[in-house]
Amino acid sequence: MKKIKYFYNTHTLRYEKLVTPLRVKLLRVFAFLATVVVSAAIIVAIAFKYIQSPKEKLLQQQNEDMREDYAVLSQQLQQLQQQMAELENRDNNVYRAIFEAQPIPDSARLKAIEKTKEVKLVQSMSEDALVKSITGQVNTLAKRIAYQQKSYDDISDMVKNKEQLLAAIPAIQPVSNKNLTRIASGFGYRIDPVYKVTKLHAGLDFAAPVGTPIYATANGTVKEASFNEGGYGNHVVINHGYGYETLYGHMVRIKVRAGKKVKRGEVIGWVGSTGKSTGPHCHYEVHKYGTPVDPVYFFYNDLTPEQYDRLLKLASASNQSFD
C-alpha cells in the first residue's frame, strides 16, 4: 500500500497532503538514469583496463610465445650471418687470392639489399612487425647465399682452368736426363758451330744418341711437324695455350702430325742430327707469347732442388752450341 505523505502548511495552519509535481519526478528519474549510466561506464572502463578477457589472455600468451620464438630465430639468423660473413671473407682473401681473381664487392653480393639498423625492441614489435623482420632477414641471407654459391661456382671454374694452366706449362725435360749429363749448351749468347760467331742460342741442346725418345713437356696441340733443311731439320712445335709454345728440333724421325693433341710425357719423336746440326741432339725452346725464354726455369716437375741447382750451373756454362 502506497504511503501518503503530509506536510504542515504554516500559512493555513493545517496538515496538507504532499503532492510531487511531474517536473520534479522527471528530474529525479533522469538523475537516477544518469547516475546509473556514468557508474556503468566507469565500471566498464576499469574492467577493460585492469581485467582481461579470456580471448585477450590467449592473444597475449600467443604474442609472448611469438616474441620468444623470434628471439631464438634472431639468434640463429645472427649465427648464420656470422658464418656467411666468414665464408665471404674466406672467398675474398683466400680462394680468390690463390687464383689471382678480384674479390667480389659487397655491393654485388648484396645487390638490391639495404643493411638496416634495429630501430625497435622485440618487446615493442607487433605480430606483423615480427613476421616482416624475420622475413626480411631470411630474404637477405638467401640472397647472400645465392651470390656466394655463384662465387664458388666461379672458383670451381678457376680450379679447372688452373689445372689446365698447370698442365700447359712446360715442366719436364724433353729427353730422359736423370744424371744431368745431357745438357750440351744453354740459353743465351753462344758460339755458332758453323759460322763461328757469337749469336743468341734461343734454347737448350740435349746431347743424346740417335733414336733417344723426345717427350712433350706439357699438354697441347701440335702446331708444326715438318722438315726444315737450313734450320731445325725434322722439328715439332707444340701450342700449349696460355701463351706457351715449345719447339723440338733435329729429330731423326717425327711421330706426331699437325693438329694432334698430346699429353705431357708423350713421345713425339726421336733424337737425330737433321738440319743445321753438328751432332745428335735435341734442340729445345720455350716461347711465351712469341718470345723465347730460358727453358731451364721450367724444369721443376721432375727434379729435386739439388738437381735443379746443378742443372742451372751446367746450362749457364759458356760453350759452343750444337746448332
Secondary structure as the mmCIF struct_conf table of DSSP 4:
data_model
#
loop_
_struct_conf.conf_type_id
_struct_conf.id
_struct_conf.beg_label_comp_id
_struct_conf.beg_label_asym_id
_struct_conf.beg_label_seq_id
_struct_conf.end_label_comp_id
_struct_conf.end_label_asym_id
_struct_conf.end_label_seq_id
STRN STRN1 TYR A 6 ASN A 9
TURN_TY1_P TURN_TY1_P1 THR A 10 LEU A 13
STRN STRN2 ARG A 14 LYS A 17
HELX_RH_AL_P HELX_RH_AL_P1 LEU A 22 TYR A 50
HELX_RH_AL_P HELX_RH_AL_P2 PRO A 54 ARG A 90
HELX_RH_PI_P HELX_RH_PI_P1 ASP A 91 TYR A 95
HELX_RH_AL_P HELX_RH_AL_P3 ARG A 96 ILE A 98
TURN_TY1_P TURN_TY1_P2 PHE A 99 GLU A 100
HELX_LH_PP_P HELX_LH_PP_P1 GLN A 102 PRO A 105
HELX_RH_AL_P HELX_RH_AL_P4 ASP A 106 ARG A 109
TURN_TY1_P TURN_TY1_P3 LEU A 110 ALA A 112
BEND BEND1 LYS A 120 LYS A 120
HELX_RH_3T_P HELX_RH_3T_P1 VAL A 122 SER A 124
HELX_RH_AL_P HELX_RH_AL_P5 GLU A 127 ALA A 168
BEND BEND2 ILE A 169 ILE A 169
BEND BEND3 ILE A 172 ILE A 172
BEND BEND4 PRO A 174 VAL A 175
TURN_TY1_P TURN_TY1_P4 LYS A 178 ASN A 179
BEND BEND5 LEU A 180 LEU A 180
STRN STRN3 ILE A 183 SER A 185
BEND BEND6 PHE A 187 PHE A 187
STRN STRN4 GLY A 188 ILE A 191
TURN_TY1_P TURN_TY1_P5 PRO A 193 TYR A 195
BEND BEND7 VAL A 197 VAL A 197
STRN STRN5 THR A 198 HIS A 201
BEND BEND8 GLY A 203 GLY A 203
STRN STRN6 LEU A 204 ALA A 207
TURN_TY1_P TURN_TY1_P6 VAL A 210 GLY A 211
STRN STRN7 PRO A 213 TYR A 215
BEND BEND9 THR A 217 ASN A 219
STRN STRN8 GLY A 220 ASN A 228
TURN_TY1_P TURN_TY1_P7 GLU A 229 TYR A 232
STRN STRN9 GLY A 233 GLY A 241
TURN_TY1_P TURN_TY1_P8 TYR A 242 GLY A 243
STRN STRN10 TYR A 244 ILE A 254
TURN_TY1_P TURN_TY1_P9 ALA A 258 GLY A 259
STRN STRN11 LYS A 261 VAL A 262
TURN_TY1_P TURN_TY1_P10 ARG A 264 GLY A 265
STRN STRN12 VAL A 267 VAL A 271
STRN STRN13 GLY A 272 GLY A 272
BEND BEND10 GLY A 275 LYS A 276
BEND BEND11 THR A 278 PRO A 280
STRN STRN14 HIS A 281 LYS A 288
TURN_TY1_P TURN_TY1_P11 TYR A 289 GLY A 290
STRN STRN15 THR A 291 VAL A 293
HELX_RH_3T_P HELX_RH_3T_P2 PRO A 295 PHE A 298
BEND BEND12 ASN A 301 ASP A 302
HELX_RH_AL_P HELX_RH_AL_P6 PRO A 305 ALA A 315
TURN_TY1_P TURN_TY1_P12 SER A 316 SER A 316
BEND BEND13 ALA A 317 ALA A 317
STRN STRN16 GLN A 320 GLN A 320
#
